[in-house]
Structure formats: C-alpha cells, structure tokens
Amino acid sequence: ELLIETPVSAFLDPQNRHEEEWQRHGYSLTVPFFAIQGQTVWGATAMMLSELLALPAMAYLPGD
C-alpha cells in the first residue's frame, strides 16, 4: 500500500496530468493518469480525480 499526501493543486498542475490512448476490444480509450511525487496515479483513482477536478467549483480553490 502507498499513500501519497499532496495538495489538490498538484493534481490541477498540467505538468502532472497526462493521458494515454489505449486500445481495448476494438475501441480507443483515453486513459488519464497523474505523475505525482515520482509515483503514477492511474486507473479508477485517476478517473475519479479527473472527474472531480473537472467540476467548475475547482476553479475557486484557495491557495495551499
């Protein structure tokens, strides 16, 4: 198990946000992932974080 403690702003930083195109069962999927503190956050966690970060309210986060 690994726990990464980081401010939300790290996930909002475009340098930490990445996407890959994967082929699954004949379909092309865009798969988000984050490179944070030398670790890769991907899969369901990255997808949920991406959805959260896409919310309009995230633009109003106070500074860390």
N, C-alpha and C positions, 0 to 999 in steps of 0.2 A: 504494500500500500504506500501511496505517496500523497502527501498533502502539500499543495502549493498555496502559500499565503501571499497575495499580491493585491494591490489596489485595483478597483474596477477600471481605472484609467489605463492600466496596462493592456486590458482587453480591448479598449477603444483605440489604442495606438495602431495606426495602419501598418506599421513595421512589424507588429506581432501577429497580424491577421493574414491568413493565407487560404488559398483554395486549390484543390486538385480536381481534375476531371477523371472520374473512374468509369469503367465500363462494367455493367452488371446485367446479365441476362439480356443482352442486346440493347440496353439503354445506357445513355450517357448521364452520369450524375455529377453534380458539382458538390464536392465534399469540403466543408470548411474545417480548418484547424488553426490552432494558435501555437506560436513558439514563445513560451514564457519561461524565463529563468533556466534556459538550457533544456527544457522539457517540452514535449509535444502534447497538447491537449486536443484530442480528436474524438471522433465517434459521437455518441449521443450527448456527451457533455459539451462538445464544441457546437453541436447543432442547437442545443438549448441555450447556450450562451449567445450564439449568433442571433437567435430569435429575441432574446431579452435585450440585447444591445441595439436591435433594430427599432425598438419602441421609441416613439417621439420623446417621451419623458427623459430618456437617457441623455439628451442634448442639454439638459438643465442640471446635470450633476454638479455638486460643489467640488471645488478643487480638493485634492488629497492632502 
